[in-house]
């Protein structure tokens, strides 16, 4: 068995933590130092995200067209795609593309979180063929 969790850092992770809670993630672990979040683990079903404060001035890929070239993909039921997109944009996310049906029969939408990271919500289940 293998589990996978994504790890993302931000200059200020607190707004992203708040944003992820709106999307149904719950905090499992949150460590602060000097009033700033330095590590946070969040879960939504089997999806786990670890967030941290940047330890350097990283360059993040910009949005070019409909992608930054790297992002997180959250598998959800088709009816959840529209709800998540609306909530994500209403709470500080930047819409990249609104909910749509794909040529391969899935529903998806894409946003940038408040820290500029790419998130796709979709009903396609990777690894299931």
C-alpha positions as CSV (number, residue, x, y, z in Angstrom):
1,X,0.0,0.0,0.0
2,X,1.2,3.5,-0.7
3,X,-0.3,6.9,0.3
4,X,0.4,10.2,-1.3
5,X,0.1,13.6,0.3
6,X,0.9,16.9,-1.4
7,X,3.2,19.4,0.3
8,X,2.9,23.1,-0.5
9,X,4.6,26.2,0.9
10,X,3.5,29.8,0.8
11,X,4.9,33.1,2.0
12,X,1.8,33.2,4.3
13,X,-0.1,29.9,4.5
14,X,-2.9,31.1,6.8
15,X,-5.2,32.4,4.0
16,X,-4.8,29.2,2.1
17,X,-5.7,27.2,5.2
18,X,-8.9,29.2,5.6
19,X,-9.6,28.8,1.9
20,X,-9.2,25.0,2.0
21,X,-11.5,24.8,5.0
22,X,-14.2,26.4,2.9
23,X,-13.6,23.6,0.4
24,X,-14.2,20.9,3.0
25,X,-10.7,20.3,4.3
26,X,-10.3,19.9,8.1
27,X,-7.2,20.7,10.1
28,X,-5.5,17.6,11.5
29,X,-2.3,19.3,12.8
30,X,-1.5,23.0,13.0
31,X,1.8,24.4,14.3
32,X,2.5,28.0,14.8
33,X,5.6,29.9,15.8
34,X,5.7,33.6,16.5
35,X,2.1,34.0,15.5
36,X,2.7,32.5,12.0
37,X,1.7,29.0,10.7
38,X,4.9,27.1,10.0
39,X,3.2,23.7,9.3
40,X,-0.4,22.5,8.8
41,X,-1.8,19.2,7.8
42,X,-5.3,19.1,6.4
43,X,-7.6,16.2,5.2
44,X,-10.7,15.9,3.0
45,X,-11.6,12.2,2.8
46,X,-8.5,10.4,1.6
47,X,-6.9,13.6,0.3
48,X,-4.1,15.0,2.5
49,X,-2.4,18.4,2.1
50,X,0.5,19.6,4.1
51,X,1.2,23.4,4.1
52,X,4.2,25.3,5.4
53,X,5.6,28.8,5.3
54,X,8.3,29.4,2.6
55,X,11.8,29.0,3.8
56,X,13.2,30.8,0.8
57,X,11.9,33.2,-1.9
58,X,10.6,30.6,-4.4
59,X,9.6,31.4,-7.9
60,X,6.2,30.0,-8.7
61,X,5.2,29.2,-12.3
62,X,2.8,31.8,-13.7
63,X,-0.6,31.1,-15.2
64,X,-0.1,30.6,-19.0
65,X,-3.5,30.1,-20.7
66,X,-5.4,27.6,-18.5
67,X,-2.5,26.2,-16.4
68,X,0.6,26.9,-14.4
69,X,2.0,23.6,-15.5
70,X,1.7,22.1,-12.0
71,X,-1.1,21.7,-9.6
72,X,-3.3,19.6,-7.3
73,X,-6.2,17.6,-8.6
74,X,-9.0,16.9,-6.2
75,X,-11.3,14.0,-7.2
76,X,-15.0,14.8,-6.3
77,X,-18.4,13.8,-7.5
78,X,-19.6,15.6,-10.6
79,X,-22.2,17.6,-8.7
80,X,-19.5,18.9,-6.3
81,X,-17.5,20.5,-9.1
82,X,-19.8,23.5,-9.5
83,X,-20.2,24.0,-5.7
84,X,-16.4,23.9,-5.1
85,X,-15.7,26.3,-8.0
86,X,-18.3,28.8,-6.8
87,X,-17.0,28.6,-3.1
88,X,-13.4,28.7,-4.2
89,X,-13.8,31.9,-6.3
90,X,-16.2,33.5,-3.7
91,X,-13.5,33.1,-1.0
92,X,-10.5,34.5,-2.8
93,X,-9.6,32.0,-5.5
94,X,-9.0,33.1,-9.1
95,X,-11.2,31.3,-11.6
96,X,-9.1,29.7,-14.4
97,X,-12.0,27.9,-16.1
98,X,-15.5,27.4,-15.0
99,X,-17.1,24.0,-14.6
100,X,-17.2,22.1,-17.9
101,X,-17.8,18.7,-19.4
102,X,-14.7,17.1,-20.9
103,X,-14.4,15.0,-24.1
104,X,-13.6,12.0,-21.9
105,X,-16.9,12.3,-19.9
106,X,-15.8,14.0,-16.7
107,X,-16.8,17.3,-15.1
108,X,-14.0,19.6,-14.0
109,X,-13.1,23.2,-13.1
110,X,-9.9,25.0,-12.3
111,X,-8.9,27.8,-9.9
112,X,-5.8,29.4,-8.4
113,X,-5.8,29.4,-4.6
114,X,-5.1,32.7,-2.7
115,X,-1.4,31.9,-2.9
116,X,-1.5,31.4,-6.7
117,X,-1.3,27.6,-6.7
118,X,-3.4,25.7,-9.2
119,X,-6.2,23.4,-8.1
120,X,-8.5,21.4,-10.4
121,X,-11.7,19.8,-9.1
122,X,-12.9,17.0,-11.2
123,X,-14.9,13.8,-11.5
124,X,-12.2,11.9,-13.5
125,X,-10.6,9.3,-11.2
126,X,-6.9,9.0,-12.1
127,X,-5.5,5.5,-12.0
128,X,-8.8,3.8,-12.7
129,X,-8.3,3.7,-16.4
